[in-house]
Amino acid sequence: MSADARDIRVGAGVHVREQGTGSPVLFLHGNPDTCTLWNGIVSHMSGRYRCLAADLPGFGQSEMPGDFDCSLDGWSAWVQALTLALGLTEPINLVVHDFGGLFGIAWAVRHPERVRRLAILNTMFFPDYRWHPLARIFRTPLLGELIQASSTRWGVVREMRRGSPGLPEAYARHVYDAMTPLMKRTVLRLYRAADPEQFAAWQPGLEALIARVPTIVLWGDRDPYIDKRYAERFKASKVQHFPDHGHWLPAENPDAVATHLLAFFS
């Protein structure tokens, strides 16, 4: 972590890593990551932006109440509360990946006036999406709990590098070391709440959002979880494919991602 970065807690036990000054950029990671997914990107961008990388509820150092609302409306409300707790009154730049996309896009659909620009990386928000095999295991009661209880560092590193062949092994090991019992339970709750059919009702709002807010899609094409054809489905003003990278594009090639974000946000 850079010397000028600081860890703060806001709202109901939410951990945020803050670095830099200027127009705010909010980064939302996915599963099984934490805010550290964005470290390499933030190090490039913090000279021009106030970078805020949050741990999703139940991940990293963020708490997750037992009665947390695991629905798109609940995830939108969590992001709304986070932005208010951070004092973000002006429109912000939003960067989302994986499950962070479900949280962030749901919020942006509900509050488009609060989004300056949007960057989408390897996530889904469509009713015709079908969960990949590992997700289907997580969504299955008892079987998901068994897989989580028996996970090993070797298994997590192997799966993550299958998802992103160029992912540094050190990063995948760090991800495993950050997995807490709460995080493992949270992963199961999120997957079991995320029925793709529910996105049908959100498609008009998504289309209106993309029409209103300048949006860029950055996509690692070697993603075995979300096919590259979904990149175009967002109908963003700019789509950039990375044919040699996979699902964890932000950790595989932070320099290239930061370069695209800096150009797009400015």
C-alpha positions as CSV (number, residue, x, y, z in Angstrom):
1,M,0.0,0.0,0.0
2,S,1.3,3.4,-0.9
3,A,2.4,5.7,1.9
4,D,-0.3,8.3,1.2
5,A,-3.1,5.7,1.2
6,R,-5.2,5.4,4.3
7,D,-7.8,2.9,5.6
8,I,-11.0,4.4,6.9
9,R,-14.3,3.0,8.3
10,V,-17.6,4.5,7.3
11,G,-21.3,3.8,7.8
12,A,-22.2,0.5,9.3
13,G,-18.7,-1.0,9.5
14,V,-17.6,-0.5,5.9
15,H,-13.9,-0.5,5.2
16,V,-12.6,1.8,2.5
17,R,-9.1,2.4,1.2
18,E,-8.6,6.0,0.2
19,Q,-5.8,7.5,-1.8
20,G,-5.2,10.7,-3.8
21,T,-7.2,13.9,-4.2
22,G,-9.4,15.4,-6.8
23,S,-12.7,14.2,-8.4
24,P,-13.8,11.0,-6.7
25,V,-13.6,7.5,-8.2
26,L,-15.4,4.6,-6.4
27,F,-14.1,1.1,-7.0
28,L,-16.2,-2.0,-6.2
29,H,-14.6,-5.4,-6.4
30,G,-16.1,-8.9,-6.8
31,N,-15.7,-12.4,-5.5
32,P,-13.5,-13.6,-3.9
33,D,-11.5,-10.3,-3.8
34,T,-11.2,-7.3,-1.5
35,C,-10.4,-3.7,-2.2
36,T,-6.8,-4.8,-2.8
37,L,-7.9,-5.8,-6.3
38,W,-7.5,-2.2,-7.3
39,N,-4.1,-1.4,-5.7
40,G,-2.2,-1.3,-9.0
41,I,-4.8,0.8,-10.7
42,V,-5.1,3.2,-7.8
43,S,-1.4,3.7,-7.7
44,H,-1.6,5.1,-11.3
45,M,-4.7,7.2,-10.8
46,S,-4.3,8.7,-7.3
47,G,-2.2,11.5,-8.6
48,R,-5.3,13.0,-10.4
49,Y,-8.3,11.5,-8.5
50,R,-9.5,10.7,-5.1
51,C,-9.6,6.9,-5.3
52,L,-12.0,5.1,-2.9
53,A,-11.8,1.3,-3.0
54,A,-14.4,-0.3,-0.7
55,D,-14.6,-3.8,0.7
56,L,-18.1,-5.2,-0.2
57,P,-20.2,-6.2,2.9
58,G,-18.8,-9.4,4.4
59,F,-15.5,-9.2,2.4
60,G,-12.2,-8.0,3.6
61,Q,-12.6,-5.8,6.6
62,S,-16.2,-4.8,6.0
63,E,-19.0,-6.2,8.2
64,M,-22.2,-7.8,7.0
65,P,-25.3,-7.7,9.2
66,G,-27.2,-10.9,9.5
67,D,-30.3,-9.1,8.2
68,F,-28.5,-7.6,5.2
69,D,-30.9,-7.3,2.2
70,C,-29.4,-9.5,-0.5
71,S,-31.4,-8.2,-3.4
72,L,-30.6,-5.7,-6.2
73,D,-32.5,-3.1,-4.3
74,G,-30.6,-4.0,-1.1
75,W,-27.2,-3.8,-2.9
76,S,-28.2,-0.5,-4.4
77,A,-29.1,0.9,-1.0
78,W,-25.7,-0.3,0.4
79,V,-23.8,1.7,-2.3
80,Q,-26.1,4.7,-1.7
81,A,-25.4,4.6,2.0
82,L,-21.7,4.3,1.3
83,T,-21.5,7.3,-0.9
84,L,-23.4,9.4,1.6
85,A,-21.2,8.3,4.4
86,L,-18.2,9.3,2.3
87,G,-19.7,12.7,1.7
88,L,-19.8,12.2,-2.1
89,T,-22.3,14.9,-3.1
90,E,-21.0,15.5,-6.6
91,P,-21.4,12.9,-9.4
92,I,-18.7,10.3,-9.2
93,N,-16.8,8.1,-11.5
94,L,-17.7,4.4,-10.8
95,V,-15.6,1.4,-11.6
96,V,-17.1,-2.1,-11.1
97,H,-16.0,-5.7,-11.5
98,D,-17.7,-9.1,-11.0
99,F,-20.2,-8.9,-8.1
100,G,-19.2,-5.3,-7.6
101,G,-21.0,-4.8,-10.9
102,L,-24.3,-6.1,-9.5
103,F,-23.9,-3.7,-6.5
104,G,-22.7,-0.7,-8.5
105,I,-24.9,-1.0,-11.6
106,A,-28.0,-1.5,-9.5
107,W,-27.1,1.7,-7.6
108,A,-26.4,3.6,-10.9
109,V,-29.7,2.5,-12.4
110,R,-31.5,3.9,-9.3
111,H,-29.4,7.1,-9.1
112,P,-28.1,7.9,-12.6
113,E,-27.8,11.6,-11.7
114,R,-25.1,10.7,-9.2
115,V,-22.8,9.0,-11.8
116,R,-20.4,11.1,-13.9
117,R,-18.9,8.2,-15.8
118,L,-19.1,4.4,-15.5
119,A,-16.5,1.7,-16.2
120,I,-17.6,-1.9,-16.3
121,L,-15.2,-4.8,-16.1
122,N,-16.2,-8.5,-16.5
123,T,-19.6,-8.5,-14.9
124,M,-23.1,-9.4,-15.9
125,F,-26.5,-7.7,-15.5
126,F,-28.7,-9.7,-18.0
127,P,-31.6,-12.1,-17.5
128,D,-30.4,-14.7,-20.1
129,Y,-27.1,-15.2,-18.3
130,R,-26.6,-18.7,-16.9
131,W,-24.3,-19.3,-14.0
132,H,-21.0,-21.1,-14.6
133,P,-20.5,-24.6,-12.9
134,L,-18.7,-23.4,-9.8
135,A,-21.4,-20.7,-9.2
136,R,-24.1,-23.4,-9.5
137,I,-22.3,-25.4,-6.8
138,F,-22.3,-22.3,-4.6
139,R,-26.0,-21.8,-5.2
140,T,-26.8,-25.4,-4.1
141,P,-27.5,-25.7,-0.3
142,L,-25.1,-28.0,1.6
143,L,-22.9,-28.6,-1.5
144,G,-21.9,-25.0,-1.5
145,E,-21.1,-25.1,2.2
146,L,-19.0,-28.3,1.7
147,I,-17.0,-26.7,-1.1
148,Q,-16.3,-23.6,1.0
149,A,-15.3,-25.6,4.0
150,S,-12.9,-27.8,2.0
151,S,-11.2,-25.0,0.0
152,T,-7.4,-24.9,0.1
153,R,-4.9,-22.3,-1.0
154,W,-3.8,-24.6,-3.8
155,G,-7.4,-25.0,-5.1
156,V,-8.1,-21.3,-4.9
157,V,-4.9,-20.3,-6.7
158,R,-5.5,-22.9,-9.4
159,E,-9.1,-21.8,-10.0
160,M,-8.2,-18.1,-10.1
161,R,-5.4,-18.7,-12.6
162,R,-7.7,-20.8,-14.7
163,G,-9.9,-17.7,-14.8
164,S,-7.0,-15.4,-15.6
165,P,-3.9,-17.3,-17.0
166,G,-1.7,-14.2,-16.4
167,L,-2.8,-13.5,-12.9
168,P,0.2,-13.2,-10.5
169,E,0.3,-16.2,-8.2
170,A,1.1,-13.9,-5.3
171,Y,-2.2,-12.0,-5.8
172,A,-4.2,-15.3,-5.8
173,R,-2.4,-16.4,-2.6
174,H,-3.3,-13.1,-1.0
175,V,-6.9,-13.6,-1.9
176,Y,-7.0,-17.0,-0.2
177,D,-5.3,-15.6,2.9
178,A,-8.0,-12.9,3.2
179,M,-10.9,-15.4,3.1
180,T,-12.6,-15.4,6.5
181,P,-15.5,-17.6,7.6
182,L,-17.8,-14.6,7.2
183,M,-16.6,-14.0,3.7
184,K,-17.3,-17.6,2.7
185,R,-20.8,-17.4,4.1
186,T,-21.3,-14.1,2.3
187,V,-20.3,-15.6,-1.1
188,L,-23.0,-18.2,-0.7
189,R,-25.6,-15.6,0.2
190,L,-24.7,-13.5,-2.8
191,Y,-24.8,-16.3,-5.3
192,R,-28.0,-17.7,-4.0
193,A,-29.7,-14.3,-4.1
194,A,-28.5,-13.5,-7.7
195,D,-31.1,-15.1,-9.9
196,P,-30.5,-13.9,-13.4
197,E,-34.2,-13.7,-14.1
198,Q,-34.6,-10.8,-11.8
199,F,-32.5,-8.6,-14.1
200,A,-35.3,-8.5,-16.7
201,A,-37.2,-5.8,-14.7
202,W,-34.0,-3.8,-14.6
203,Q,-33.2,-3.7,-18.3
204,P,-35.1,-0.5,-19.1
205,G,-33.3,1.2,-16.3
206,L,-29.9,-0.2,-17.5
207,E,-30.6,1.0,-21.1
208,A,-31.6,4.5,-19.8
209,L,-28.5,4.6,-17.7
210,I,-26.1,3.8,-20.5
211,A,-27.9,6.3,-22.8
212,R,-27.4,9.0,-20.2
213,V,-24.0,8.2,-18.6
214,P,-20.8,7.9,-20.6
215,T,-19.7,4.2,-20.2
216,I,-16.7,2.2,-21.0
217,V,-16.4,-1.6,-20.9
218,L,-13.0,-3.2,-20.4
219,W,-13.1,-6.9,-20.9
220,G,-10.7,-9.8,-20.4
221,D,-11.8,-12.2,-23.2
222,R,-10.3,-15.3,-21.7
223,D,-12.9,-15.3,-18.9
224,P,-14.4,-18.7,-18.4
225,Y,-17.2,-17.4,-16.2
226,I,-18.8,-14.6,-18.3
227,D,-18.4,-14.9,-22.1
228,K,-16.9,-12.0,-24.0
229,R,-20.1,-11.5,-26.0
230,Y,-21.6,-9.8,-22.9
231,A,-19.2,-6.9,-23.3
232,E,-21.1,-5.6,-26.2
233,R,-24.5,-6.3,-24.6
234,F,-24.0,-3.2,-22.3
235,K,-24.1,-1.0,-25.5
236,A,-21.5,1.3,-24.0
237,S,-20.0,4.2,-25.9
238,K,-16.6,2.4,-25.8
239,V,-15.7,-1.3,-25.5
240,Q,-12.1,-2.4,-25.2
241,H,-11.3,-6.1,-25.4
242,F,-8.2,-7.7,-23.9
243,P,-7.8,-11.0,-25.8
244,D,-4.9,-12.3,-23.8
245,H,-6.4,-11.6,-20.3
246,G,-9.1,-13.2,-18.3
247,H,-11.6,-12.5,-15.6
248,W,-9.2,-10.8,-13.2
249,L,-8.2,-8.2,-15.7
250,P,-7.6,-5.4,-13.0
251,A,-5.0,-7.6,-11.3
252,E,-3.5,-9.0,-14.5
253,N,-2.8,-5.7,-16.3
254,P,-3.4,-2.8,-14.0
255,D,-1.3,-0.5,-16.0
256,A,-3.4,-0.9,-19.2
257,V,-6.6,-0.6,-17.2
258,A,-5.5,2.5,-15.5
259,T,-4.4,4.1,-18.8
260,H,-7.9,3.5,-20.3
261,L,-9.6,4.8,-17.2
262,L,-7.5,7.9,-17.0
263,A,-8.2,8.7,-20.7
264,F,-11.9,8.0,-20.4
265,F,-12.5,9.9,-17.1
266,S,-10.7,13.0,-18.4
